[in-house]
């Protein structure tokens, strides 16, 4: 199976621990496991708005993690591109299927 | 991208969590790309395909059944099974039999089949990739 991880974070950073942020950072630092993508979905997209919690996402992007946010979840919550930090890119849910089909290791939280 | 076999495990009961909607969206996206899909419904998720779900009116808002247009997940399951045929893809929708019996939801939409966790293991072993969407 090809290397690389897709971590799907569905939970809001304001409601409890989000261990995937730390996991993504660790995997990216290790580099041995291939590229790391963090896909935010449902309430997981809330910290994409510019706020103290979004700093962790910016740091992940700078560490080499691709940070994506589900377009549908963003739209549901009224989060437009103008409110988002630039390090996070809106993406269709199809990305998850593409990563699965490519054989990436995929985990949901 | 060549056709792949992707498997999913769903656990949440209907009408409760956004995870259910996302799970349906993922299966829909996989089928639209022509992939074969196995869905194993465990615990409360076996209620998704329960055939006796009925739409309801909304007296509080003064809407009748048609105006309320209340979505029932059994219809989404049926729609996904239809979509698979249209896309020449295979969708196997497995209901955990023990979970079904516990909840008394044995009547399922046509196309959903009864199985056991052993069938999920077989699906994982035969699939190119698997996503488990756990409940909290």
gemmi code that builds the backbone of each chain (N, CA, C; Angstrom):
import gemmi

chains = {
    "A": [
        ("UNK", (0.845, -1.197, 0.000), (0.000, 0.000, 0.000), (0.880, 1.247, 0.000)),
        ("UNK", (0.571, 2.226, -0.859), (1.395, 3.430, -0.920), (1.395, 4.167, 0.405)),
        ("UNK", (2.446, 4.933, 0.637), (2.533, 5.680, 1.876), (1.615, 6.878, 1.876)),
        ("UNK", (1.501, 7.468, 3.049), (0.684, 8.665, 3.174), (-0.542, 8.430, 4.026)),
        ("UNK", (-0.930, 9.475, 4.703), (-2.082, 9.401, 5.602), (-3.115, 10.450, 5.225)),
        ("UNK", (-4.361, 10.074, 5.386), (-5.453, 11.046, 5.376), (-6.121, 10.947, 6.742)),
        ("UNK", (-6.050, 12.026, 7.487), (-6.686, 12.082, 8.799), (-7.942, 12.949, 8.670)),
        ("UNK", (-9.070, 12.398, 9.070), (-10.332, 13.124, 8.965), (-10.744, 13.568, 10.368)),
        ("UNK", (-10.796, 14.870, 10.559), (-11.188, 15.413, 11.872), (-12.598, 15.988, 11.759)),
        ("UNK", (-13.534, 15.384, 12.491), (-14.933, 15.825, 12.411), (-15.367, 16.603, 13.649)),
        ("UNK", (-14.469, 16.723, 14.605), (-14.907, 17.330, 15.866), (-14.379, 18.758, 16.021)),
        ("UNK", (-15.127, 19.501, 16.753), (-14.833, 20.906, 16.999), (-13.729, 21.026, 18.049)),
        ("UNK", (-12.731, 21.822, 17.775), (-11.649, 21.995, 18.762), (-12.160, 22.614, 20.052)),
        ("UNK", (-13.308, 23.280, 19.995), (-13.829, 23.949, 21.183), (-14.582, 22.998, 22.111)),
        ("UNK", (-14.900, 21.788, 21.645), (-15.704, 20.877, 22.466), (-14.906, 19.732, 23.062)),
        ("UNK", (-13.653, 19.610, 22.740), (-12.876, 18.541, 23.329), (-11.558, 18.353, 22.616)),
        ("UNK", (-10.800, 17.368, 23.054), (-9.489, 17.129, 22.442), (-9.610, 16.774, 20.965)),
        ("UNK", (-8.668, 17.240, 20.202), (-8.607, 16.872, 18.781), (-7.207, 16.306, 18.520)),
        ("UNK", (-7.020, 15.055, 18.901), (-5.680, 14.466, 18.824), (-5.118, 14.386, 17.412)),
        ("UNK", (-5.978, 14.491, 16.399), (-5.480, 14.372, 15.035), (-4.568, 15.542, 14.656)),
        ("UNK", (-4.749, 16.699, 15.304), (-3.873, 17.818, 14.980), (-2.445, 17.470, 15.393)),
        ("UNK", (-2.313, 16.891, 16.567), (-0.996, 16.491, 17.050), (-0.460, 15.322, 16.234)),
        ("UNK", (-1.342, 14.376, 15.909), (-0.925, 13.222, 15.111), (-0.425, 13.668, 13.743)),
        ("UNK", (-1.147, 14.597, 13.132), (-0.737, 15.093, 11.808), (0.631, 15.745, 11.889)),
        ("UNK", (0.844, 16.535, 12.935), (2.130, 17.219, 13.089), (3.256, 16.195, 13.266)),
        ("UNK", (2.995, 15.177, 14.084), (4.022, 14.157, 14.343), (4.339, 13.373, 13.077)),
        ("UNK", (3.312, 12.983, 12.346), (3.528, 12.221, 11.116), (4.298, 13.048, 10.094)),
        ("UNK", (3.959, 14.337, 10.024), (4.647, 15.207, 9.068), (6.109, 15.364, 9.442)),
        ("UNK", (6.383, 15.436, 10.719), (7.781, 15.575, 11.163), (8.578, 14.305, 10.866)),
        ("UNK", (7.909, 13.161, 11.045), (8.593, 11.884, 10.829), (8.986, 11.691, 9.368)),
        ("UNK", (8.116, 12.142, 8.473), (8.328, 12.091, 7.011), (8.403, 10.674, 6.450)),
        ("UNK", (8.694, 9.692, 7.274), (8.864, 8.331, 6.755), (7.562, 7.746, 6.233)),
        ("UNK", (6.442, 8.280, 6.724), (5.145, 7.688, 6.382), (4.523, 8.316, 5.138)),
        ("UNK", (5.217, 9.217, 4.476), (4.658, 9.838, 3.282), (3.875, 11.089, 3.614)),
        ("UNK", (3.290, 11.704, 2.587), (2.572, 12.971, 2.801), (1.363, 12.793, 3.722)),
        ("UNK", (1.063, 13.850, 4.448), (-0.047, 13.821, 5.406), (-1.071, 14.880, 5.012)),
        ("UNK", (-2.315, 14.455, 4.922), (-3.416, 15.384, 4.655), (-4.371, 15.355, 5.826)),
        ("UNK", (-4.747, 16.527, 6.291), (-5.778, 16.643, 7.330), (-7.031, 17.170, 6.655)),
        ("UNK", (-8.104, 16.388, 6.722), (-9.364, 16.788, 6.097), (-10.355, 17.115, 7.207)),
        ("UNK", (-10.805, 18.361, 7.242), (-11.750, 18.805, 8.273), (-13.167, 18.687, 7.727)),
        ("UNK", (-14.047, 18.116, 8.539), (-15.429, 17.917, 8.097), (-16.350, 18.148, 9.286)),
        ("UNK", (-17.626, 18.415, 8.978), (-18.625, 18.694, 10.037), (-18.097, 19.809, 10.943)),
        ("UNK", (-18.242, 19.674, 12.270), (-17.790, 20.754, 13.144), (-16.273, 20.906, 13.173)),
        ("UNK", (-15.587, 19.975, 12.563), (-14.133, 20.094, 12.468), (-13.685, 21.299, 11.661)),
        ("UNK", (-14.612, 21.874, 10.870), (-14.219, 23.024, 10.038), (-14.259, 24.343, 10.816)),
        ("UNK", (-14.814, 24.339, 12.012), (-14.992, 25.613, 12.730), (-13.681, 26.377, 12.954)),
        ("UNK", (-12.587, 25.724, 13.301), (-11.362, 26.520, 13.513), (-10.699, 27.024, 12.234)),
        ("UNK", (-11.320, 26.782, 11.087), (-10.754, 27.372, 9.866), (-10.997, 28.875, 9.830)),
        ("UNK", (-11.965, 29.341, 10.652), (-12.158, 30.794, 10.789), (-10.967, 31.364, 11.545)),
        ("UNK", (-10.583, 32.543, 11.207), (-9.431, 33.158, 11.886), (-9.754, 33.357, 13.359)),
        ("UNK", (-9.054, 32.643, 14.221), (-9.281, 32.692, 15.662), (-8.059, 32.061, 16.335)),
        ("UNK", (-7.955, 32.148, 17.660), (-6.780, 31.546, 18.315), (-6.593, 30.061, 17.965)),
        ("UNK", (-7.693, 29.340, 17.809), (-7.576, 27.909, 17.510), (-7.095, 27.640, 16.084)),
        ("UNK", (-7.254, 28.625, 15.210), (-6.813, 28.395, 13.827), (-5.296, 28.428, 13.702)),
        ("UNK", (-4.636, 28.935, 14.735), (-3.172, 28.992, 14.676), (-2.572, 27.588, 14.567)),
        ("UNK", (-3.228, 26.621, 15.207), (-2.725, 25.242, 15.132), (-2.786, 24.724, 13.693)),
        ("UNK", (-3.812, 25.117, 12.960), (-3.925, 24.690, 11.563), (-2.854, 25.367, 10.700)),
        ("UNK", (-2.616, 26.635, 10.976), (-1.556, 27.341, 10.240), (-0.215, 26.670, 10.474)),
        ("UNK", (0.028, 26.297, 11.726), (1.303, 25.650, 12.066), (1.430, 24.309, 11.350)),
        ("UNK", (0.334, 23.587, 11.252), (0.371, 22.303, 10.553), (0.735, 22.498, 9.079)),
        ("UNK", (0.097, 23.491, 8.466), (0.378, 23.754, 7.045), (1.850, 24.103, 6.859)),
        ("UNK", (2.379, 24.895, 7.774), (3.799, 25.275, 7.677), (4.703, 24.068, 7.898)),
        ("UNK", (4.193, 23.067, 8.621), (4.975, 21.844, 8.870), (4.878, 20.857, 7.707)),
        ("UNK", (4.100, 21.220, 6.691), (4.025, 20.368, 5.513), (2.764, 19.545, 5.393)),
        ("UNK", (1.821, 19.751, 6.309), (0.549, 19.022, 6.242), (-0.400, 19.769, 5.302)),
        ("UNK", (-0.997, 19.045, 4.387), (-2.037, 19.648, 3.548), (-3.320, 19.698, 4.364)),
        ("UNK", (-3.857, 20.883, 4.558), (-5.065, 21.030, 5.381), (-6.228, 21.424, 4.477)),
        ("UNK", (-7.219, 20.548, 4.426), (-8.397, 20.765, 3.583), (-9.651, 20.820, 4.447)),
        ("UNK", (-10.649, 21.534, 3.961), (-11.923, 21.621, 4.688), (-13.073, 21.322, 3.735)),
        ("UNK", (-13.986, 20.495, 4.181), (-15.129, 20.076, 3.363), (-15.998, 21.280, 2.985)),
        ("UNK", (-16.165, 21.482, 1.682), (-16.935, 22.631, 1.190), (-18.370, 22.627, 1.731)),
        ("UNK", (-18.954, 21.460, 1.772), (-20.349, 21.333, 2.232), (-20.464, 21.743, 3.702)),
        ("UNK", (-19.525, 21.276, 4.526), (-19.560, 21.613, 5.954), (-19.344, 23.106, 6.164)),
        ("UNK", (-18.471, 23.687, 5.355), (-18.238, 25.134, 5.444), (-19.513, 25.900, 5.095)),
        ("UNK", (-20.152, 25.459, 4.021), (-21.367, 26.146, 3.575), (-22.478, 26.019, 4.615)),
        ("UNK", (-22.615, 24.820, 5.176), (-23.635, 24.608, 6.215), (-23.478, 25.587, 7.371)),
        ("UNK", (-22.231, 25.911, 7.688), (-21.934, 26.750, 8.852), (-21.693, 28.202, 8.483)),
        ("UNK", (-21.928, 28.547, 7.239), (-21.810, 29.941, 6.815), (-20.397, 30.479, 6.863)),
        ("UNK", (-19.439, 29.602, 6.648), (-18.034, 30.033, 6.672), (-17.567, 30.239, 5.235)),
        ("UNK", (-17.448, 31.489, 4.830), (-16.975, 31.808, 3.489), (-15.459, 31.884, 3.448)),
        ("UNK", (-14.940, 31.870, 2.227), (-13.488, 31.896, 2.054), (-12.852, 33.106, 2.737)),
        ("UNK", (-13.610, 34.229, 2.743), (-13.046, 35.455, 3.301), (-12.835, 35.378, 4.809)),
        ("UNK", (-13.490, 34.415, 5.456), (-13.339, 34.279, 6.912), (-12.304, 33.230, 7.287)),
        ("UNK", (-11.827, 32.529, 6.285), (-10.918, 31.409, 6.567), (-9.460, 31.838, 6.532)),
        ("UNK", (-8.652, 31.121, 7.289), (-7.221, 31.354, 7.189), (-6.739, 30.808, 5.838)),
        ("UNK", (-5.752, 31.457, 5.245), (-5.349, 31.062, 3.880), (-4.694, 29.690, 3.800)),
        ("UNK", (-4.233, 29.189, 4.931), (-3.530, 27.895, 4.903), (-4.483, 26.720, 4.701)),
        ("UNK", (-5.776, 26.943, 4.863), (-6.768, 25.874, 4.691), (-7.468, 26.058, 3.359)),
        ("UNK", (-7.565, 24.965, 2.610), (-8.207, 25.046, 1.302), (-9.546, 24.298, 1.318)),
        ("UNK", (-10.609, 24.942, 0.845), (-11.879, 24.213, 0.707), (-11.733, 23.094, -0.318)),
        ("UNK", (-12.398, 21.972, -0.062), (-12.280, 20.828, -0.978), (-13.572, 20.021, -0.952)),
        ("UNK", (-13.830, 19.345, -2.042), (-14.994, 18.461, -2.109), (-14.708, 17.179, -1.323)),
        ("UNK", (-15.785, 16.558, -0.874), (-15.631, 15.306, -0.120), (-15.012, 14.205, -0.979)),
        ("UNK", (-15.074, 14.395, -2.280), (-14.460, 13.428, -3.200), (-12.993, 13.169, -2.877)),
        ("UNK", (-12.361, 14.151, -2.253), (-10.939, 13.998, -1.904), (-10.739, 12.738, -1.055)),
        ("UNK", (-11.684, 12.493, -0.165), (-11.564, 11.314, 0.705), (-11.586, 10.040, -0.137)),
        ("UNK", (-12.485, 9.995, -1.097), (-12.579, 8.807, -1.954), (-11.307, 8.654, -2.793)),
        ("UNK", (-10.804, 9.764, -3.270), (-9.571, 9.700, -4.077), (-8.400, 9.171, -3.249)),
        ("UNK", (-8.312, 9.612, -2.018), (-7.236, 9.110, -1.139), (-7.439, 7.633, -0.819)),
        ("UNK", (-8.695, 7.255, -0.589), (-8.962, 5.835, -0.309), (-8.579, 4.986, -1.513)),
        ("UNK", (-9.003, 5.437, -2.685), (-8.720, 4.664, -3.900), (-7.220, 4.592, -4.180)),
        ("UNK", (-6.499, 5.611, -3.735), (-5.049, 5.624, -3.939), (-4.320, 4.781, -2.900)),
        ("UNK", (-5.070, 4.261, -1.938), (-4.464, 3.356, -0.963), (-3.834, 4.039, 0.240)),
        ("UNK", (-4.184, 5.315, 0.462), (-3.642, 5.996, 1.638), (-4.254, 5.396, 2.906)),
        ("UNK", (-3.487, 5.484, 3.972), (-4.033, 5.075, 5.270), (-4.996, 6.164, 5.722)),
        ("UNK", (-6.165, 5.759, 6.156), (-7.215, 6.736, 6.419), (-7.827, 6.474, 7.792)),
        ("UNK", (-7.923, 7.550, 8.546), (-8.452, 7.441, 9.916), (-9.470, 8.549, 10.158)),
        ("UNK", (-10.487, 8.220, 10.924), (-11.567, 9.187, 11.233), (-11.598, 9.445, 12.731)),
        ("UNK", (-11.715, 10.747, 13.074), (-11.952, 11.093, 14.487), (-13.124, 12.042, 14.557)),
    ],
    "B": [
        ("UNK", (-8.770, 6.845, -12.818), (-8.600, 5.953, -11.662), (-9.379, 4.655, -11.899)),
        ("UNK", (-8.715, 3.508, -11.880), (-9.435, 2.239, -12.102), (-10.411, 1.954, -10.971)),
        ("UNK", (-11.370, 1.104, -11.286), (-12.385, 0.738, -10.292), (-11.729, 0.076, -9.079)),
        ("UNK", (-12.136, 0.518, -7.912), (-11.637, -0.049, -6.665), (-12.820, -0.564, -5.853)),
        ("UNK", (-12.476, -1.328, -4.834), (-13.495, -1.782, -3.876), (-13.208, -1.090, -2.553)),
        ("UNK", (-14.136, -0.257, -2.126), (-13.976, 0.484, -0.875), (-15.033, 0.016, 0.118)),
        ("UNK", (-14.634, -0.126, 1.361), (-15.615, -0.549, 2.367), (-15.717, 0.497, 3.468)),
        ("UNK", (-16.912, 0.576, 4.031), (-17.202, 1.555, 5.080), (-17.924, 0.849, 6.221)),
        ("UNK", (-17.635, 1.269, 7.415), (-18.401, 0.814, 8.570), (-19.095, 2.015, 9.178)),
        ("UNK", (-20.420, 1.921, 9.290), (-21.225, 2.977, 9.902), (-21.772, 2.462, 11.229)),
        ("UNK", (-21.863, 3.330, 12.209), (-22.317, 2.891, 13.532), (-23.454, 3.727, 14.104)),
        ("UNK", (-23.645, 4.935, 13.597), (-24.617, 5.834, 14.227), (-26.044, 5.528, 13.796)),
        ("UNK", (-26.964, 5.663, 14.749), (-28.391, 5.494, 14.464), (-28.889, 6.667, 13.628)),
        ("UNK", (-29.969, 6.452, 12.873), (-30.487, 7.537, 12.036), (-31.024, 8.699, 12.857)),
        ("UNK", (-31.065, 9.853, 12.233), (-31.658, 11.089, 12.784), (-30.861, 11.702, 13.934)),
        ("UNK", (-29.619, 11.274, 14.138), (-28.913, 11.756, 15.321), (-27.623, 12.521, 15.041)),
        ("UNK", (-26.859, 12.088, 14.083), (-25.508, 12.622, 13.938), (-25.211, 13.067, 12.504)),
        ("UNK", (-24.390, 14.092, 12.406), (-23.919, 14.526, 11.085), (-23.094, 13.438, 10.412)),
        ("UNK", (-22.526, 12.552, 11.222), (-21.703, 11.479, 10.647), (-22.512, 10.626, 9.673)),
        ("UNK", (-23.805, 10.469, 9.955), (-24.641, 9.678, 9.047), (-24.704, 10.340, 7.674)),
        ("UNK", (-24.945, 11.635, 7.681), (-25.006, 12.363, 6.412), (-23.682, 12.268, 5.672)),
        ("UNK", (-22.591, 12.441, 6.396), (-21.281, 12.369, 5.756), (-21.034, 10.962, 5.214)),
        ("UNK", (-21.447, 9.953, 5.974), (-21.289, 8.579, 5.494), (-22.036, 8.357, 4.185)),
        ("UNK", (-23.278, 8.831, 4.124), (-24.048, 8.714, 2.882), (-23.349, 9.459, 1.742)),
        ("UNK", (-22.839, 10.629, 2.048), (-22.162, 11.428, 1.004), (-20.918, 10.697, 0.484)),
        ("UNK", (-20.201, 10.045, 1.387), (-18.997, 9.325, 0.966), (-19.350, 8.146, 0.057)),
        ("UNK", (-20.382, 7.408, 0.438), (-20.798, 6.274, -0.395), (-21.256, 6.786, -1.763)),
        ("UNK", (-22.007, 7.880, -1.744), (-22.477, 8.475, -2.999), (-21.291, 8.873, -3.879)),
        ("UNK", (-20.297, 9.523, -3.272), (-19.129, 9.973, -4.046), (-18.362, 8.788, -4.623)),
        ("UNK", (-18.237, 7.726, -3.829), (-17.507, 6.546, -4.315), (-18.233, 5.900, -5.494)),
        ("UNK", (-19.559, 5.773, -5.383), (-20.332, 5.159, -6.462), (-20.287, 6.009, -7.727)),
        ("UNK", (-20.347, 7.329, -7.560), (-20.321, 8.222, -8.732), (-18.988, 8.126, -9.468)),
        ("UNK", (-17.953, 7.704, -8.757), (-16.659, 7.493, -9.410), (-16.538, 6.066, -9.951)),
        ("UNK", (-17.614, 5.286, -9.777), (-17.637, 3.944, -10.359), (-17.024, 2.860, -9.501)),
        ("UNK", (-16.683, 3.189, -8.246), (-16.075, 2.183, -7.381), (-17.148, 1.238, -6.811)),
        ("UNK", (-16.727, 0.011, -6.553), (-17.588, -0.915, -5.822), (-17.487, -0.603, -4.332)),
        ("UNK", (-18.596, -0.729, -3.643), (-18.650, -0.312, -2.237), (-19.342, -1.376, -1.393)),
        ("UNK", (-18.768, -1.639, -0.247), (-19.450, -2.434, 0.773), (-19.670, -1.560, 1.996)),
        ("UNK", (-20.901, -1.525, 2.467), (-21.219, -0.793, 3.698), (-21.648, -1.815, 4.734)),
        ("UNK", (-21.000, -1.786, 5.878), (-21.418, -2.645, 6.984), (-22.015, -1.752, 8.058)),
        ("UNK", (-23.294, -1.976, 8.345), (-23.996, -1.194, 9.365), (-23.981, -1.958, 10.680)),
        ("UNK", (-23.445, -1.309, 11.670), (-23.259, -1.926, 12.973), (-24.004, -1.107, 14.009)),
        ("UNK", (-24.455, -1.792, 15.045), (-25.179, -1.127, 16.136), (-26.321, -0.274, 15.564)),
        ("UNK", (-26.446, 0.972, 16.020), (-27.606, 1.785, 15.639), (-27.746, 2.041, 14.163)),
        ("UNK", (-26.675, 1.904, 13.418), (-26.736, 2.187, 11.980), (-27.640, 1.216, 11.233)),
        ("UNK", (-27.975, 0.082, 11.855), (-28.875, -0.849, 11.165), (-30.261, -0.234, 10.972)),
        ("UNK", (-30.558, 0.838, 11.719), (-31.846, 1.513, 11.555), (-31.931, 2.339, 10.286)),
        ("UNK", (-30.811, 2.579, 9.649), (-30.819, 3.427, 8.448), (-31.671, 2.831, 7.338)),
        ("UNK", (-31.621, 1.518, 7.205), (-32.333, 0.858, 6.102), (-33.687, 0.296, 6.548)),
        ("UNK", (-34.134, 0.596, 7.739), (-35.403, 0.068, 8.262), (-36.567, 0.541, 7.384)),
        ("UNK", (-37.311, -0.412, 6.848), (-38.298, -0.095, 5.812), (-39.554, 0.591, 6.348)),
        ("UNK", (-39.788, 0.538, 7.650), (-41.038, 1.088, 8.177), (-40.930, 2.550, 8.627)),
        ("UNK", (-39.839, 3.190, 8.292), (-39.756, 4.632, 8.546), (-40.857, 5.328, 7.739)),
        ("UNK", (-41.467, 6.343, 8.336), (-42.492, 7.093, 7.610), (-42.232, 8.594, 7.762)),
        ("UNK", (-42.464, 9.346, 6.720), (-42.350, 10.798, 6.834), (-43.491, 11.346, 7.689)),
        ("UNK", (-43.290, 12.491, 8.266), (-44.337, 13.036, 9.134), (-44.599, 14.506, 8.813)),
        ("UNK", (-45.785, 14.938, 9.247), (-46.129, 16.357, 9.128), (-45.450, 17.124, 10.259)),
        ("UNK", (-45.581, 18.430, 10.233), (-45.023, 19.250, 11.307), (-46.097, 20.219, 11.776)),
        ("UNK", (-46.814, 19.790, 12.811), (-47.942, 20.586, 13.300), (-47.478, 21.922, 13.867)),
        ("UNK", (-46.297, 21.938, 14.456), (-45.794, 23.185, 15.055), (-45.638, 24.269, 13.987)),
        ("UNK", (-45.151, 23.859, 12.831), (-44.939, 24.820, 11.750), (-46.109, 24.858, 10.769)),
        ("UNK", (-47.147, 24.066, 11.038), (-48.324, 24.080, 10.184), (-48.084, 23.505, 8.800)),
        ("UNK", (-47.206, 22.535, 8.712), (-46.920, 21.935, 7.407), (-47.427, 20.504, 7.365)),
        ("UNK", (-48.034, 20.125, 6.220), (-48.472, 18.744, 6.078), (-47.280, 17.879, 5.642)),
        ("UNK", (-47.565, 16.599, 5.417), (-46.472, 15.659, 5.097), (-45.706, 16.098, 3.845)),
        ("UNK", (-46.470, 16.501, 2.825), (-45.819, 16.880, 1.564), (-44.986, 18.144, 1.738)),
        ("UNK", (-45.542, 19.118, 2.471), (-44.808, 20.376, 2.661), (-43.566, 20.168, 3.525)),
        ("UNK", (-43.696, 19.309, 4.524), (-42.557, 19.068, 5.414), (-41.429, 18.364, 4.664)),
        ("UNK", (-41.833, 17.447, 3.762), (-40.856, 16.718, 2.931), (-39.723, 16.166, 3.796)),
        ("UNK", (-40.129, 15.482, 4.851), (-39.168, 14.970, 5.829), (-38.360, 13.829, 5.231)),
        ("UNK", (-37.057, 13.949, 5.227), (-36.252, 12.884, 4.615), (-36.117, 11.673, 5.523)),
        ("UNK", (-36.222, 10.522, 4.947), (-36.013, 9.280, 5.692), (-34.779, 8.575, 5.140)),
        ("UNK", (-33.881, 8.167, 6.013), (-32.643, 7.547, 5.521), (-32.858, 6.271, 4.725)),
        ("UNK", (-33.969, 5.570, 4.966), (-34.213, 4.362, 4.155), (-34.289, 4.728, 2.673)),
        ("UNK", (-34.820, 5.926, 2.393), (-34.910, 6.354, 0.992), (-33.528, 6.662, 0.423)),
        ("UNK", (-32.644, 7.166, 1.280), (-31.277, 7.444, 0.820), (-30.539, 6.128, 0.552)),
        ("UNK", (-30.769, 5.143, 1.407), (-30.147, 3.828, 1.174), (-30.636, 3.260, -0.155)),
        ("UNK", (-31.962, 3.339, -0.356), (-32.525, 2.828, -1.615), (-31.962, 3.595, -2.811)),
        ("UNK", (-31.817, 4.918, -2.640), (-31.286, 5.737, -3.739), (-29.838, 5.355, -4.059)),
        ("UNK", (-29.067, 5.045, -3.033), (-27.672, 4.636, -3.269), (-27.619, 3.290, -3.993)),
        ("UNK", (-28.515, 2.383, -3.628), (-28.551, 1.086, -4.306), (-28.924, 1.268, -5.783)),
        ("UNK", (-29.836, 2.190, -6.034), (-30.211, 2.497, -7.420), (-29.049, 3.146, -8.170)),
        ("UNK", (-28.381, 4.088, -7.492), (-27.243, 4.772, -8.105), (-26.155, 3.779, -8.510)),
        ("UNK", (-25.934, 2.787, -7.662), (-24.906, 1.792, -7.975), (-25.217, 1.095, -9.299)),
        ("UNK", (-26.485, 0.755, -9.485), (-26.871, 0.106, -10.742), (-26.627, 1.039, -11.929)),
        ("UNK", (-26.986, 2.306, -11.742), (-26.815, 3.282, -12.825), (-25.345, 3.463, -13.191)),
        ("UNK", (-24.486, 3.357, -12.211), (-23.054, 3.583, -12.424), (-22.302, 2.287, -12.720)),
        ("UNK", (-23.054, 1.196, -12.863), (-22.426, -0.107, -13.109), (-21.416, -0.443, -12.011)),
        ("UNK", (-21.776, -0.080, -10.818), (-20.941, -0.372, -9.656), (-21.712, -1.316, -8.739)),
        ("UNK", (-20.994, -1.939, -7.834), (-21.631, -2.883, -6.927), (-21.694, -2.261, -5.538)),
        ("UNK", (-22.891, -2.214, -4.968), (-23.048, -1.746, -3.592), (-23.645, -2.877, -2.771)),
        ("UNK", (-22.894, -3.340, -1.797), (-23.378, -4.362, -0.878), (-23.653, -3.677, 0.461)),
        ("UNK", (-24.898, -3.709, 0.880), (-25.312, -3.024, 2.120), (-25.640, -4.112, 3.147)),
        ("UNK", (-24.752, -4.284, 4.110), (-24.892, -5.384, 5.072), (-25.375, -4.860, 6.419)),
        ("UNK", (-26.380, -5.508, 6.940), (-26.927, -5.176, 8.258), (-26.440, -6.212, 9.270)),
        ("UNK", (-25.824, -5.770, 10.349), (-25.420, -6.704, 11.400), (-26.667, -7.373, 11.981)),
        ("UNK", (-26.756, -8.685, 11.838), (-27.974, -9.394, 12.233), (-28.295, -9.287, 13.718)),
        ("UNK", (-27.291, -9.389, 14.556), (-27.537, -9.272, 15.991), (-28.057, -7.883, 16.347)),
        ("UNK", (-27.480, -6.878, 15.715), (-27.899, -5.495, 15.974), (-29.333, -5.269, 15.499)),
        ("UNK", (-29.679, -5.898, 14.358), (-31.043, -5.812, 13.827), (-32.032, -6.448, 14.800)),
        ("UNK", (-31.691, -7.637, 15.278), (-32.605, -8.344, 16.184), (-32.787, -7.577, 17.491)),
        ("UNK", (-31.701, -7.045, 18.011), (-31.790, -6.273, 19.258), (-32.782, -5.134, 19.134)),
        ("UNK", (-32.810, -4.527, 17.961), (-33.613, -3.317, 17.762), (-34.947, -3.587, 17.085)),
        ("UNK", (-35.166, -4.817, 16.668), (-36.445, -5.152, 16.026), (-36.651, -4.454, 14.698)),
        ("UNK", (-35.567, -4.269, 13.956), (-35.675, -3.544, 12.684), (-35.355, -4.476, 11.511)),
        ("UNK", (-35.968, -5.646, 11.549), (-35.659, -6.666, 10.553), (-36.127, -6.353, 9.146)),
        ("UNK", (-37.194, -5.534, 9.027), (-37.689, -5.219, 7.679), (-36.825, -4.127, 7.068)),
        ("UNK", (-36.112, -4.499, 6.026), (-35.183, -3.548, 5.405), (-35.608, -3.249, 3.971)),
        ("UNK", (-35.099, -2.159, 3.444), (-35.363, -1.834, 2.047), (-34.760, -2.935, 1.171)),
        ("UNK", (-35.368, -3.196, 0.015), (-34.827, -4.240, -0.876), (-33.378, -3.950, -1.237)),
        ("UNK", (-32.573, -4.972, -1.142), (-31.159, -4.826, -1.492), (-30.251, -4.870, -0.286)),
        ("UNK", (-30.757, -4.484, 0.883), (-29.954, -4.602, 2.105), (-29.988, -6.057, 2.553)),
        ("UNK", (-28.850, -6.545, 3.025), (-28.773, -7.961, 3.380), (-28.305, -8.119, 4.826)),
        ("UNK", (-28.697, -9.213, 5.401), (-28.305, -9.526, 6.775), (-26.921, -10.182, 6.781)),
        ("UNK", (-26.123, -9.822, 7.783), (-24.799, -10.419, 7.892), (-24.327, -10.400, 9.327)),
        ("UNK", (-23.024, -10.561, 9.488), (-22.436, -10.556, 10.827), (-21.109, -9.798, 10.759)),
        ("UNK", (-20.523, -9.471, 11.906), (-19.217, -8.802, 11.867), (-18.176, -9.572, 11.062)),
        ("UNK", (-18.357, -10.885, 10.949), (-17.417, -11.657, 10.120), (-17.475, -11.193, 8.668)),
        ("UNK", (-18.641, -10.733, 8.238), (-18.755, -10.224, 6.866), (-17.999, -8.915, 6.698)),
        ("UNK", (-17.950, -8.136, 7.778), (-17.147, -6.909, 7.690), (-15.668, -7.267, 7.554)),
        ("UNK", (-15.239, -8.267, 8.297), (-13.841, -8.706, 8.180), (-13.546, -9.141, 6.740)),
        ("UNK", (-14.465, -9.906, 6.152), (-14.269, -10.339, 4.761), (-14.203, -9.136, 3.820)),
        ("UNK", (-15.062, -8.148, 4.090), (-15.070, -6.952, 3.238), (-13.749, -6.208, 3.348)),
        ("UNK", (-13.250, -6.087, 4.575), (-11.973, -5.393, 4.774), (-10.857, -6.130, 4.043)),
        ("UNK", (-10.880, -7.448, 4.142), (-9.814, -8.244, 3.518), (-9.862, -8.159, 1.990)),
        ("UNK", (-11.057, -8.032, 1.446), (-11.168, -8.000, -0.014), (-11.119, -6.579, -0.577)),
        ("UNK", (-11.325, -5.584, 0.268), (-11.381, -4.197, -0.219), (-9.987, -3.623, -0.408)),
        ("UNK", (-9.927, -2.609, -1.278), (-8.670, -1.887, -1.454), (-8.419, -0.929, -0.305)),
        ("UNK", (-9.478, -0.485, 0.335), (-9.314, 0.400, 1.484), (-10.620, 0.417, 2.289)),
        ("UNK", (-10.487, 0.780, 3.547), (-11.641, 0.763, 4.454), (-11.627, 2.007, 5.330)),
        ("UNK", (-12.807, 2.560, 5.516), (-12.955, 3.683, 6.449), (-13.982, 3.303, 7.511)),
        ("UNK", (-13.550, 3.344, 8.747), (-14.452, 3.128, 9.875), (-14.871, 4.488, 10.411)),
        ("UNK", (-16.180, 4.725, 10.436), (-16.698, 5.981, 10.990), (-17.318, 5.625, 12.339)),
        ("UNK", (-16.561, 5.760, 13.397), (-17.046, 5.296, 14.700), (-18.020, 6.270, 15.336)),
        ("UNK", (-18.864, 5.746, 16.186), (-19.707, 6.624, 16.983), (-18.878, 7.127, 18.151)),
        ("UNK", (-19.382, 8.107, 18.881), (-18.574, 8.669, 19.974), (-18.643, 7.799, 21.205)),
    ],
}
model = gemmi.Model(1)
for chain_id, residues in chains.items():
    chain = gemmi.Chain(chain_id)
    for i, (resn, *xyz) in enumerate(residues, 1):
        res = gemmi.Residue()
        res.name, res.seqid = resn, gemmi.SeqId(i, " ")
        for name, pos in zip(("N", "CA", "C"), xyz):
            atom = gemmi.Atom()
            atom.name, atom.element = name, gemmi.Element(name[0])
            atom.pos, atom.b_iso = gemmi.Position(*pos), 0.0
            res.add_atom(atom)
        chain.add_residue(res)
    model.add_chain(chain)
structure = gemmi.Structure()
structure.add_model(model)
structure.setup_entities()
